[in-house]
């Protein structure tokens, strides 16, 4: 994937933050450890709207174009940092499961 770090990070209705963009870039690079066939990635950080009961909510969406079926994860929280962390944890889990399934299929075909 090895693209410019800020090209694939979109800020909607929130101020751009170099620190947050750096955190997202580091987390994207970490995902490459679990799945080497990530073709393209896009991260959308937004504050969609205010809920009357929940207060201000932030959403982090991670979209990964991988060979086969694309992976899309979204998470909402009161803190954009918590939303980002939770979204990337879910993406990491999903990529690990995907990798484990591919290894298991490969081994079943051998026997």
Secondary structure, DSSP 8 states (H G I E B T S, - for coil): ----TTTTEEEESS---HHHHHHHHHHHHHHHHH-TTEEEEEEEEE---EETTTEE-EEEEEEEEESSS-EEEEEEESSHHHHHHHHHHHHHHHHHHHHHHHHHHHHHHH-
